[in-house]
Amino acid sequence: MTTPRSVPRRWRLAAALTCAVLTGAAPALQRSPGGTARIDGHAAGTFDTLNSPAGFAGGLAWGPDGTAYTLDGTRLLYRWNAQTGRPLSRQVLTLPSSLPGAKADYGPRLLLDGYRADGGALTGPFIRVRGYKKGTPYQTAYTLRADGRAVLGDICASSQKHLVGCSQWYGVTVLPAQKGRATLRLSGREGPVSDITLPAGQVLDVEPSPDGTRVAALRTVEKRDYDPNAALYLDVATRDGKVLSRQVLGSFGVRRDGEPQVRWVDTGRLLTATPRTTSPYSPSGHQVNLWSLSGQGPRWTVGSGELRDAVPSPDGTLFLTVRDGSVPEVRRVSDGAFVRPLGTPVTASVPLPGGSALVALDTGDGQGELRVVRPGGQGRRLGGPGLEGVTRLVVSPDGQFIAAARSESVAVLDRAGRTLHTFALPENVYWTELGFSGPRTLFARLENGGDDWQGRTWDAVTGRLLSQEINARPVGTIQLRTEVRQRPDGGSQSRLSVADQRDRVVWQEAWRSESRPYVLPSPDGRAVVRGVARRSKVQPEQADLYLYRLDPRTGQADPGLTLRTGDPEEAYRGLRLLDYAPDRRHVLLFEASGDGCGSAFYGLRLADLETRREVKLPSALTTGLTRLTGCGYPTPWPTAAFTPEGTGLLVRDGNALNWWRLQ
């Protein structure tokens, strides 16, 4: 199963529903009254980054009267007061039905490319459309009017053959190269104004100045095809053919799919956003430079944080960019300094007692914060500015400690949000799961993409490393181990075993024909739910999941139940354990499929280990959470967890949190 990017979907939350329950099954789930909180902003990762095969998604634009627009890859469009950072409106865009593929699962991508303000009826965000018609790519554009009507028409007619750029009154076209040198044709409303020949190289982006007296271009010079060391130049040319060329340092081997941008701030200054080269094969976002019409170098450079684009405000004092594919930022043109975020993505969450939740937010400029959120509000900050890029949050059973995982470290904080300890992680870790075993023992499961994983435990009070072992985790006073071995025929076998504090084996399973065991301990450590994948008889690339409960101290197992996917014929579709309830009875799972750039999330499933039946969930938690995904469609998957009391669920869908209760 792969981590997805997805096609946009509306958040669909049903009203209070009582589900029909199978005989002997667990209680139904209902929406809690007022049980929703939505944090203002785009969900994490929904703008995509240069590391995505499809490149950036969505876009940025300035509107009138100090407003700004942000569009992400899920087609969610926000309008902001850029002076305060508060949202003015929020809507999910629907495509004009006349466009090919408008209602397809993997439909056209939308790119926000400015704000149309010609004084007439066509005023509003200007949106480019890129899609496919019978396998052939097409592109068009439309203006979104205030009344919600989409009016087709491109104010800067783009082409698959010729690169073009536009200002309000002028356009520029890059003509086919002659002897390796490109010619720019500057045109006004009356027709061609002048032709300008640039030095040798390939033009990647162009834009005429607001008054039409100059043209700016980004040009790469390759010594060979796909030259990773190709230099990038900023050219500023006048109508009479004079060209000032300056190298953009830090950007090498740039190609058009790196989406380099040049934009005029006013008639005397320019902003460039170009791929920041950290290796020959992996550009690390954009670096942003401010240039004047004189001098060899930029006035300043902002180059960290996987930035994307740089869109100057109409008055030339501010510009918009996006950090890490998640946070739209407002910055000053004069020095590049951060001013404020436009919204804050939720990157991790965990339910708290009493119907609240702890969430981690990215707040821009490499900063983050924790908030305690209740239904109906934006929450209150816990502690001061904190960690950016938190991927996982857990709270100790007594509420005294918080643990936060990031890509390179795990931090332990006190209940007030103050960092107590920080533990560095190995370089090859791509996913970290956290949990507390008792009030002060913190466990981390470090995944590296192979069959084995590494377990580490620390004392949350002292910060001391307690253990570091492959495929092992603490459950109370014992160690639960998952062993994997390769068979001579190339297949995998695995088994569970338990060792005591002296490392003596207490019990162990027989070897099973599976790649790795699926296990989750209960919060109190007194039970473990075990999942055994059994190859489907219908689809060889799919497995049924047999679930049962066992006592980790003795290995004694209860009879279990078998869960099957919603479509027994779909390849690579399966079920995964998500959470184990405090009552040691209910198990939460999710159903999904994945194959390269195409993946899907099909909602939640709930099993009752005592009755050995599945609980039927409301449609809002099953089909209502369906997310079809793919490269260029960066909708995050929902996630869910049992509340500490075990009386309900917290379901997070991007920046929306929804509380459900057991009835």
C-alpha positions as CSV (number, residue, x, y, z in Angstrom):
1,M,0.0,0.0,0.0
2,T,1.4,3.4,-0.9
3,T,1.1,6.8,0.6
4,P,-1.4,8.6,-1.7
5,R,-2.0,11.8,-3.5
6,S,-5.6,12.2,-4.5
7,V,-8.4,13.6,-6.5
8,P,-10.4,16.2,-4.6
9,R,-13.6,15.4,-2.7
10,R,-16.1,17.5,-0.7
11,W,-16.0,16.8,3.0
12,R,-19.3,14.9,3.6
13,L,-20.5,14.7,7.2
14,A,-23.9,13.1,7.8
15,A,-26.3,14.3,10.4
16,A,-26.8,12.2,13.5
17,L,-27.2,8.7,12.4
18,T,-27.9,5.5,14.3
19,C,-26.7,2.6,12.4
20,A,-28.3,-0.8,12.1
21,V,-26.3,-3.3,14.2
22,L,-25.8,-6.9,13.5
23,T,-27.2,-9.3,16.1
24,G,-24.8,-9.3,19.1
25,A,-22.6,-6.6,17.6
26,A,-21.2,-3.5,19.4
27,P,-23.2,-0.3,19.9
28,A,-23.8,2.0,17.0
29,L,-21.9,5.3,16.4
30,Q,-23.6,8.7,16.4
31,R,-22.3,12.1,15.6
32,S,-22.0,14.1,18.8
33,P,-24.1,17.3,19.0
34,G,-21.9,20.1,17.7
35,G,-19.1,17.6,17.4
36,T,-17.1,19.3,14.6
37,A,-14.1,21.7,14.6
38,R,-12.5,23.0,11.4
39,I,-9.1,24.7,11.6
40,D,-8.8,27.6,9.1
41,G,-6.5,26.7,6.3
42,H,-5.5,24.1,3.7
43,A,-4.7,20.6,4.7
44,A,-1.1,19.6,4.9
45,G,0.6,18.7,1.6
46,T,-2.3,19.7,-0.6
47,F,-0.2,22.1,-2.8
48,D,2.2,19.3,-3.6
49,T,6.0,19.9,-4.0
50,L,8.6,19.6,-6.7
51,N,9.2,16.0,-5.6
52,S,5.7,15.1,-6.8
53,P,5.7,13.6,-10.3
54,A,3.0,16.0,-11.3
55,G,4.7,19.1,-9.8
56,F,2.9,21.8,-7.9
57,A,-0.9,22.0,-7.5
58,G,-3.3,24.9,-7.1
59,G,-1.9,28.4,-6.9
60,L,-1.8,31.9,-5.4
61,A,-3.2,35.2,-6.5
62,W,-3.9,38.7,-5.2
63,G,-7.4,40.1,-5.3
64,P,-8.6,43.7,-4.8
65,D,-8.5,45.6,-1.5
66,G,-5.7,43.7,0.2
67,T,-7.3,40.3,-0.4
68,A,-5.5,37.1,-1.5
69,Y,-6.7,33.8,-3.0
70,T,-5.2,30.4,-2.4
71,L,-6.2,27.2,-4.3
72,D,-4.9,23.8,-3.4
73,G,-4.8,20.5,-5.3
74,T,-8.2,19.4,-3.8
75,R,-9.9,22.4,-5.6
76,L,-10.4,24.1,-2.3
77,L,-10.3,27.9,-2.8
78,Y,-9.8,30.3,0.1
79,R,-10.2,34.1,0.0
80,W,-8.2,35.9,2.7
81,N,-7.7,39.2,4.3
82,A,-4.0,39.4,3.8
83,Q,-3.6,42.1,6.4
84,T,-4.9,40.0,9.2
85,G,-4.6,36.4,7.9
86,R,-8.3,35.7,8.5
87,P,-10.4,33.8,5.9
88,L,-13.2,35.7,4.1
89,S,-14.6,32.8,2.2
90,R,-14.1,29.1,1.5
91,Q,-15.4,27.0,-1.3
92,V,-14.7,23.8,-3.2
93,L,-14.6,24.5,-6.9
94,T,-16.6,22.4,-9.4
95,L,-15.6,22.4,-13.1
96,P,-17.8,23.6,-15.9
97,S,-19.7,20.5,-17.0
98,S,-18.8,21.2,-20.6
99,L,-15.1,20.4,-20.0
100,P,-13.9,16.9,-21.0
101,G,-13.5,14.7,-17.9
102,A,-15.2,17.3,-15.6
103,K,-16.8,14.6,-13.5
104,A,-14.1,11.9,-13.8
105,D,-12.4,10.5,-10.7
106,Y,-9.1,11.7,-12.0
107,G,-10.3,14.8,-13.7
108,P,-8.6,18.0,-14.9
109,R,-6.2,19.8,-12.6
110,L,-6.8,23.4,-11.7
111,L,-4.1,26.0,-11.4
112,L,-4.8,29.5,-10.0
113,D,-2.9,32.0,-12.3
114,G,-3.9,35.4,-11.2
115,Y,-6.9,37.7,-10.7
116,R,-8.8,39.1,-13.7
117,A,-9.8,42.7,-13.1
118,D,-10.6,44.4,-16.5
119,G,-13.4,46.5,-15.1
120,G,-16.1,44.5,-16.9
121,A,-18.2,41.5,-16.1
122,L,-15.2,39.1,-16.2
123,T,-13.7,39.9,-12.8
124,G,-12.5,37.2,-10.4
125,P,-9.9,34.5,-9.9
126,F,-8.4,33.3,-13.2
127,I,-8.0,29.5,-13.3
128,R,-6.2,27.4,-15.8
129,V,-7.4,23.9,-16.5
130,R,-5.2,21.0,-17.6
131,G,-6.8,17.7,-18.5
132,Y,-7.2,14.9,-21.0
133,K,-9.7,14.2,-23.7
134,K,-9.6,10.7,-25.0
135,G,-6.0,10.4,-23.9
136,T,-4.9,13.6,-25.5
137,P,-3.8,16.5,-23.2
138,Y,-5.8,19.7,-23.4
139,Q,-5.7,23.0,-21.6
140,T,-8.1,25.9,-21.2
141,A,-8.9,28.6,-18.6
142,Y,-11.9,30.3,-17.0
143,T,-12.7,33.3,-14.8
144,L,-14.6,32.6,-11.6
145,R,-17.1,35.4,-11.1
146,A,-18.4,36.6,-7.8
147,D,-21.8,35.0,-8.5
148,G,-20.0,31.6,-8.9
149,R,-20.3,31.4,-12.6
150,A,-17.3,30.1,-14.5
151,V,-16.8,31.9,-17.8
152,L,-14.4,30.1,-20.2
153,G,-11.8,32.1,-22.0
154,D,-8.0,32.5,-21.8
155,I,-6.7,36.0,-21.4
156,C,-3.2,34.7,-22.2
157,A,-3.6,32.0,-24.8
158,S,-1.2,29.3,-23.9
159,S,0.0,26.7,-26.3
160,Q,1.7,23.3,-26.3
161,K,4.2,24.6,-28.8
162,H,5.0,28.2,-27.7
163,L,5.8,29.5,-24.2
164,V,3.9,32.7,-23.6
165,G,3.7,35.3,-20.8
166,C,1.2,38.1,-20.1
167,S,0.8,41.4,-18.3
168,Q,-2.4,43.4,-18.3
169,W,-1.7,45.2,-21.6
170,Y,1.1,43.2,-23.2
171,G,1.9,39.6,-24.1
172,V,5.2,37.9,-25.1
173,T,5.6,34.8,-27.2
174,V,8.8,32.7,-27.4
175,L,9.4,31.9,-31.1
176,P,11.2,28.7,-32.2
177,A,14.9,29.0,-31.6
178,Q,17.2,29.9,-34.5
179,K,20.8,28.6,-34.2
180,G,20.2,27.9,-30.5
181,R,19.0,31.4,-29.7
182,A,15.4,32.2,-28.8
183,T,13.4,35.2,-30.1
184,L,10.8,36.9,-27.9
185,R,7.9,38.7,-29.6
186,L,6.5,41.4,-27.5
187,S,2.9,42.3,-28.5
188,G,0.3,44.8,-27.5
189,R,-3.4,45.0,-28.2
190,E,-2.6,46.6,-31.6
191,G,-0.3,43.7,-32.6
192,P,3.4,42.9,-32.5
193,V,5.6,45.6,-30.9
194,S,9.1,44.2,-31.3
195,D,11.2,41.1,-31.6
196,I,14.1,40.5,-29.1
197,T,16.8,37.9,-29.6
198,L,18.3,36.4,-26.4
199,P,21.7,34.7,-25.9
200,A,21.9,31.0,-26.6
201,G,19.8,28.7,-24.4
202,Q,16.3,27.5,-23.7
203,V,13.7,30.0,-22.3
204,L,11.8,28.5,-19.4
205,D,9.5,31.4,-18.3
206,V,8.8,34.9,-19.6
207,E,6.8,38.0,-18.5
208,P,6.6,41.5,-19.9
209,S,6.9,44.5,-17.6
210,P,3.7,46.2,-16.6
211,D,4.4,49.1,-19.0
212,G,5.5,46.9,-21.8
213,T,9.0,48.5,-22.1
214,R,10.9,45.4,-21.1
215,V,10.7,41.6,-21.0
216,A,12.1,39.3,-18.3
217,A,13.0,35.7,-19.1
218,L,14.5,32.8,-17.3
219,R,17.0,30.9,-19.6
220,T,18.9,27.7,-19.0
221,V,22.2,26.9,-20.9
222,E,22.9,23.2,-21.3
223,K,26.2,21.8,-22.6
224,R,24.5,18.5,-23.2
225,D,21.0,17.0,-23.0
226,Y,19.7,16.8,-19.4
227,D,22.8,18.6,-18.1
228,P,22.5,18.6,-14.3
229,N,25.0,21.5,-14.1
230,A,23.3,23.7,-16.6
231,A,23.4,27.4,-15.5
232,L,20.2,29.4,-15.1
233,Y,20.1,33.1,-16.1
234,L,17.7,36.0,-15.6
235,D,17.5,38.1,-18.7
236,V,16.0,41.6,-18.8
237,A,15.6,42.9,-22.3
238,T,14.5,46.3,-23.7
239,R,12.5,46.8,-26.8
240,D,15.6,47.8,-28.8
241,G,17.2,44.5,-28.1
242,K,19.6,45.3,-25.2
243,V,19.8,42.4,-22.8
244,L,21.1,42.3,-19.2
245,S,21.9,38.7,-18.2
246,R,22.6,37.6,-14.6
247,Q,23.2,34.1,-13.3
248,V,20.7,32.7,-10.8
249,L,23.1,31.0,-8.4
250,G,21.9,28.0,-6.5
251,S,19.7,26.8,-9.4
252,F,21.3,24.3,-11.8
253,G,19.9,21.8,-14.3
254,V,16.6,23.5,-14.2
255,R,13.9,22.3,-16.6
256,R,10.4,23.6,-17.4
257,D,8.8,20.9,-15.2
258,G,10.6,22.6,-12.3
259,E,8.2,25.4,-12.8
260,P,10.6,28.4,-12.5
261,Q,8.8,31.7,-12.3
262,V,9.7,35.3,-13.0
263,R,7.3,38.1,-12.0
264,W,7.5,41.9,-12.1
265,V,7.0,43.6,-8.7
266,D,6.8,47.0,-10.5
267,T,8.7,48.5,-13.5
268,G,12.0,48.4,-11.6
269,R,12.0,45.2,-9.6
270,L,11.5,41.5,-10.2
271,L,10.9,38.3,-8.2
272,T,12.2,34.9,-9.3
273,A,11.2,31.6,-7.8
274,T,13.5,28.9,-9.2
275,P,14.3,25.3,-8.1
276,R,16.9,25.3,-5.3
277,T,19.4,22.6,-6.3
278,T,20.5,20.4,-3.3
279,S,21.5,17.5,-5.5
280,P,21.6,16.8,-9.3
281,Y,18.4,14.8,-9.1
282,S,16.3,16.3,-6.3
283,P,15.5,20.0,-6.3
284,S,14.5,21.1,-2.9
285,G,11.6,23.5,-3.6
286,H,12.1,27.1,-4.9
287,Q,14.5,29.7,-3.8
288,V,13.0,33.2,-4.1
289,N,15.2,36.2,-5.2
290,L,14.5,39.9,-5.5
291,W,16.2,41.7,-8.4
292,S,16.5,45.3,-9.5
293,L,17.4,46.5,-13.1
294,S,21.0,47.0,-12.1
295,G,23.7,45.0,-10.3
296,Q,25.0,41.5,-10.8
297,G,23.2,39.8,-7.9
298,P,19.9,39.7,-6.1
299,R,19.1,42.0,-3.2
300,W,18.1,39.0,-1.1
301,T,17.5,35.3,-1.3
302,V,15.0,33.1,0.7
303,G,15.9,29.5,0.0
304,S,14.8,27.1,2.8
305,G,11.5,25.4,3.4
306,E,10.5,23.8,0.1
307,L,9.0,27.1,-1.1
308,R,6.9,27.4,-4.2
309,D,6.3,30.5,-6.3
310,A,6.5,34.2,-5.5
311,V,3.5,36.4,-6.4
312,P,3.9,40.1,-5.7
313,S,1.0,42.2,-4.4
314,P,-0.4,45.0,-6.6
315,D,1.2,47.7,-4.5
316,G,4.6,45.9,-4.6
317,T,5.0,45.7,-0.8
318,L,4.2,42.0,-0.2
319,F,4.4,38.6,-2.0
320,L,2.8,35.2,-1.6
321,T,4.6,31.9,-1.5
322,V,3.8,28.4,-0.2
323,R,6.0,26.5,2.3
324,D,6.4,22.7,2.2
325,G,3.3,22.3,0.0
326,S,1.1,23.2,2.9
327,V,1.3,26.8,4.3
328,P,0.6,29.9,2.2
329,E,2.9,32.7,3.5
330,V,2.8,36.4,3.2
331,R,6.3,38.0,3.0
332,R,7.7,41.4,2.5
333,V,9.2,42.4,-0.8
334,S,11.7,44.8,0.7
335,D,13.7,42.1,2.6
336,G,11.9,38.7,2.1
337,A,10.9,38.6,5.8
338,F,8.0,36.4,6.9
339,V,4.9,38.4,7.8
340,R,2.1,35.9,8.5
341,P,0.6,32.6,7.4
342,L,-2.7,32.3,5.5
343,G,-4.2,29.4,7.5
344,T,-2.5,26.6,9.4
345,P,-2.5,23.0,8.3
346,V,-3.1,20.3,10.9
347,T,-0.3,17.8,10.6
348,A,-1.2,15.4,13.5
349,S,-3.9,15.0,16.1
350,V,-4.7,12.9,19.2
351,P,-8.0,12.8,21.2
352,L,-7.9,14.0,24.8
353,P,-10.3,13.2,27.7
354,G,-13.5,15.2,27.9
355,G,-14.2,15.6,24.2
356,S,-11.2,17.7,23.2
357,A,-8.2,17.0,20.9
358,L,-4.6,18.0,20.8
359,V,-3.4,19.0,17.3
360,A,-0.1,20.0,15.8
361,L,-0.1,22.9,13.3
362,D,2.5,24.3,10.9
363,T,2.3,28.1,11.3
364,G,4.8,29.2,8.6
365,D,8.4,30.3,8.5
366,G,9.6,26.9,9.8
367,Q,7.5,27.2,13.0
368,G,4.7,25.1,14.5
369,E,2.5,25.0,17.5
370,L,0.2,22.7,19.5
371,R,-3.4,23.6,20.2
372,V,-6.1,22.1,22.3
373,V,-9.3,22.1,20.2
374,R,-12.9,21.5,21.2
375,P,-15.9,21.2,18.9
376,G,-16.9,24.5,17.3
377,G,-13.7,26.5,17.9
378,Q,-10.2,27.2,16.6
379,G,-8.6,26.0,19.9
380,R,-6.1,27.6,22.3
381,R,-2.4,27.3,21.9
382,L,-0.5,25.0,24.3
383,G,2.9,26.5,25.1
384,G,4.9,28.8,22.8
385,P,6.0,28.4,19.2
386,G,7.0,24.8,18.7
387,L,7.9,22.1,16.3
388,E,7.2,22.2,12.5
389,G,6.3,19.1,10.5
390,V,5.0,16.9,13.3
391,T,3.7,13.6,11.9
392,R,2.5,11.9,15.0
393,L,1.2,12.9,18.5
394,V,0.6,10.7,21.6
395,V,-0.2,11.6,25.2
396,S,0.8,9.5,28.2
397,P,-2.0,7.7,30.1
398,D,-1.8,10.1,33.0
399,G,-1.6,13.2,30.7
400,Q,1.7,14.3,32.0
401,F,3.7,13.9,28.8
402,I,3.3,14.6,25.1
403,A,5.4,12.9,22.5
404,A,5.7,14.3,18.9
405,A,7.4,12.6,16.0
406,R,9.0,14.5,13.1
407,S,11.0,13.2,10.1
408,E,14.3,13.3,11.9
409,S,13.5,13.3,15.6
410,V,11.1,12.5,18.5
411,A,10.4,15.1,21.2
412,V,9.0,14.7,24.7
413,L,7.1,17.6,26.1
414,D,5.4,18.3,29.4
415,R,1.7,18.8,29.7
416,A,2.2,22.6,29.2
417,G,3.9,22.1,25.8
418,R,7.5,22.7,26.9
419,T,10.1,20.5,25.3
420,L,11.9,18.3,27.8
421,H,13.9,15.9,25.5
422,T,14.7,15.5,21.8
423,F,15.9,12.2,20.3
424,A,17.5,12.0,16.9
425,L,16.4,9.3,14.5
426,P,18.4,7.3,12.0
427,E,18.6,8.7,8.4
428,N,16.7,5.8,6.8
429,V,13.5,6.2,8.8
430,Y,10.5,7.1,6.6
431,W,7.7,6.6,9.1
432,T,7.5,6.7,12.9
433,E,4.7,5.4,15.1
434,L,4.6,6.3,18.8
435,G,3.0,5.0,21.9
436,F,3.3,5.0,25.7
437,S,3.7,1.7,27.6
438,G,2.7,2.9,31.1
439,P,2.9,6.5,32.3
440,R,6.6,7.2,31.5
441,T,7.9,4.6,29.0
442,L,7.8,6.0,25.4
443,F,8.0,3.6,22.5
444,A,8.8,4.4,18.9
445,R,8.4,2.0,15.9
446,L,10.7,3.2,13.2
447,E,9.9,1.9,9.7
448,N,12.5,1.8,6.9
449,G,10.5,0.2,4.1
450,G,11.8,-3.3,4.6
451,D,10.4,-6.4,6.4
452,D,12.1,-5.4,9.7
453,W,11.5,-2.3,11.8
454,Q,13.4,-0.9,14.8
455,G,11.9,-0.4,18.2
456,R,13.2,2.2,20.6
457,T,12.0,3.0,24.1
458,W,12.9,6.0,26.3
459,D,12.2,7.1,29.9
460,A,10.0,10.2,29.4
461,V,11.1,11.6,32.7
462,T,14.9,11.3,32.4
463,G,15.2,11.0,28.6
464,R,17.3,7.9,29.0
465,L,17.3,5.3,26.2
466,L,15.9,2.1,27.7
467,S,16.1,-0.3,24.8
468,Q,16.9,-0.5,21.1
469,E,15.9,-3.7,19.4
470,I,14.7,-4.9,16.0
471,N,11.1,-5.9,15.7
472,A,10.3,-5.5,19.4
473,R,8.0,-3.3,21.5
474,P,7.2,-3.2,25.3
475,V,3.8,-4.3,26.5
476,G,3.7,-3.7,30.2
477,T,6.7,-5.5,31.7
478,I,7.2,-7.8,28.7
479,Q,8.6,-7.5,25.2
480,L,6.4,-8.4,22.2
481,R,8.6,-9.4,19.3
482,T,7.7,-10.0,15.6
483,E,10.2,-12.3,13.9
484,V,10.5,-12.6,10.1
485,R,12.5,-15.1,8.1
486,Q,12.8,-15.9,4.4
487,R,11.9,-19.4,3.1
488,P,14.2,-21.2,0.6
489,D,11.5,-20.7,-2.1
490,G,11.7,-16.9,-1.6
491,G,8.5,-16.5,0.5
492,S,8.3,-15.0,3.9
493,Q,7.3,-16.4,7.3
494,S,6.7,-14.7,10.6
495,R,5.7,-15.3,14.1
496,L,5.0,-13.6,17.4
497,S,7.0,-14.2,20.6
498,V,7.1,-12.7,24.1
499,A,10.2,-12.3,26.3
500,D,10.3,-11.3,30.0
501,Q,12.6,-8.7,31.6
502,R,15.5,-11.1,31.6
503,D,15.1,-11.7,27.9
504,R,13.7,-15.3,28.4
505,V,11.1,-16.5,25.9
506,V,7.7,-16.8,27.7
507,W,5.8,-18.1,24.6
508,Q,6.0,-18.0,20.9
509,E,3.8,-18.9,17.9
510,A,4.4,-21.4,15.2
511,W,5.8,-19.9,11.9
512,R,3.1,-18.5,9.6
513,S,3.3,-17.9,5.9
514,E,3.1,-14.1,6.0
515,S,5.5,-11.2,5.5
516,R,5.0,-9.6,8.9
517,P,2.5,-9.8,11.7
518,Y,-0.1,-7.1,12.3
519,V,-0.5,-6.4,16.1
520,L,-1.8,-3.7,18.3
521,P,-1.7,-3.7,22.2
522,S,-4.6,-2.3,24.1
523,P,-3.9,1.0,26.0
524,D,-3.5,-0.9,29.3
525,G,-1.3,-3.6,27.8
526,R,-3.5,-6.4,29.0
527,A,-4.5,-7.6,25.5
528,V,-3.2,-7.6,22.0
529,V,-5.2,-7.7,18.8
530,R,-3.5,-9.9,16.1
531,G,-4.2,-9.7,12.4
532,V,-3.4,-12.6,10.1
533,A,-3.4,-12.0,6.3
534,R,-5.0,-14.9,4.4
535,R,-4.7,-14.8,0.6
536,S,-8.0,-14.3,-1.1
537,K,-9.4,-17.2,-3.2
538,V,-10.9,-14.6,-5.6
539,Q,-8.0,-12.2,-6.2
540,P,-4.4,-13.4,-5.6
541,E,-3.2,-9.9,-5.0
542,Q,-5.6,-9.4,-2.1
543,A,-5.9,-10.9,1.4
544,D,-8.7,-11.4,3.9
545,L,-7.8,-10.4,7.5
546,Y,-8.4,-12.8,10.3
547,L,-8.6,-10.9,13.7
548,Y,-8.3,-12.3,17.2
549,R,-7.5,-11.2,20.7
550,L,-4.7,-12.7,22.8
551,D,-3.3,-12.3,26.3
552,P,0.3,-11.2,25.8
553,R,1.4,-12.7,29.2
554,T,0.3,-16.2,28.3
555,G,-0.3,-16.3,24.5
556,Q,-3.8,-17.6,25.1
557,A,-5.9,-16.6,22.1
558,D,-9.7,-16.1,21.8
559,P,-11.6,-17.2,18.7
560,G,-11.6,-14.5,16.0
561,L,-13.4,-13.2,13.0
562,T,-12.5,-12.8,9.3
563,L,-13.0,-9.4,7.5
564,R,-13.0,-9.1,3.7
565,T,-12.7,-6.0,1.6
566,G,-15.6,-4.3,-0.1
567,D,-14.5,-5.5,-3.6
568,P,-13.0,-9.0,-3.6
569,E,-11.8,-8.6,-7.2
570,E,-9.8,-5.3,-6.9
571,A,-6.0,-6.0,-6.8
572,Y,-3.9,-4.5,-4.0
573,R,-7.0,-3.7,-1.8
574,G,-6.7,-4.5,1.8
575,L,-7.4,-3.8,5.5
576,R,-5.0,-2.3,8.1
577,L,-5.3,-2.0,11.9
578,L,-5.7,1.6,13.0
579,D,-6.5,1.6,16.8
580,Y,-7.5,-0.7,19.6
581,A,-10.1,0.6,22.1
582,P,-9.6,0.9,25.9
583,D,-12.3,-1.7,26.4
584,R,-10.1,-4.3,24.7
585,R,-13.1,-5.3,22.6
586,H,-13.4,-2.9,19.6
587,V,-10.8,-2.7,16.8
588,L,-10.7,0.2,14.3
589,L,-9.4,-0.5,10.8
590,F,-9.3,1.3,7.5
591,E,-9.7,-0.1,4.0
592,A,-7.6,1.1,1.1
593,S,-5.8,0.1,-2.1
594,G,-2.6,1.3,-3.7
595,D,-0.5,0.8,-6.8
596,G,2.1,3.3,-7.8
597,C,0.5,6.7,-8.6
598,G,-3.1,5.4,-8.1
599,S,-4.4,4.8,-4.6
600,A,-7.7,4.9,-2.8
601,F,-9.0,5.2,0.8
602,Y,-12.4,3.5,1.2
603,G,-13.3,4.5,4.7
604,L,-13.3,3.0,8.2
605,R,-14.2,-0.5,9.5
606,L,-15.0,-1.5,13.1
607,A,-14.8,-5.0,14.5
608,D,-16.2,-6.4,17.8
609,L,-13.8,-9.1,19.2
610,E,-16.2,-10.4,21.8
611,T,-19.2,-11.1,19.5
612,R,-16.8,-11.8,16.6
613,R,-18.8,-9.6,14.3
614,E,-18.3,-6.5,12.3
615,V,-20.1,-3.3,13.4
616,K,-22.0,-1.6,10.7
617,L,-20.9,2.1,10.6
618,P,-22.7,5.1,9.3
619,S,-22.1,5.9,5.6
620,A,-20.3,9.1,6.6
621,L,-17.5,6.9,8.0
622,T,-17.4,4.5,5.1
623,T,-18.3,5.7,1.6
624,G,-18.4,9.3,2.9
625,L,-14.7,9.1,3.6
626,T,-13.7,7.6,0.2
627,R,-10.7,9.4,-1.3
628,L,-9.5,8.5,-4.8
629,T,-5.9,9.4,-5.1
630,G,-3.1,9.7,-7.7
631,C,0.0,11.7,-8.7
632,G,-1.1,15.4,-8.9
633,Y,-4.2,14.9,-6.7
634,P,-2.8,15.5,-3.2
635,T,-5.9,14.9,-1.0
636,P,-4.7,13.4,2.4
637,W,-6.3,10.3,3.7
638,P,-8.5,10.6,6.8
639,T,-7.3,9.2,10.1
640,A,-9.2,8.2,13.3
641,A,-8.6,7.0,16.9
642,F,-10.7,6.0,19.9
643,T,-11.2,8.6,22.6
644,P,-9.4,7.9,25.9
645,E,-12.7,7.0,27.5
646,G,-13.4,4.5,24.8
647,T,-16.9,6.0,24.2
648,G,-16.3,7.3,20.7
649,L,-14.0,8.2,17.9
650,L,-12.1,11.3,16.7
651,V,-12.0,11.4,12.9
652,R,-9.7,13.9,11.3
653,D,-10.2,14.7,7.6
654,G,-7.5,17.2,6.7
655,N,-8.2,20.3,8.8
656,A,-11.6,19.0,9.9
657,L,-12.1,17.2,13.2
658,N,-15.3,15.2,13.9
659,W,-16.3,13.5,17.2
660,W,-18.5,10.4,17.1
661,R,-19.9,8.7,20.1
662,L,-20.9,5.1,20.9
663,Q,-24.6,4.7,21.7
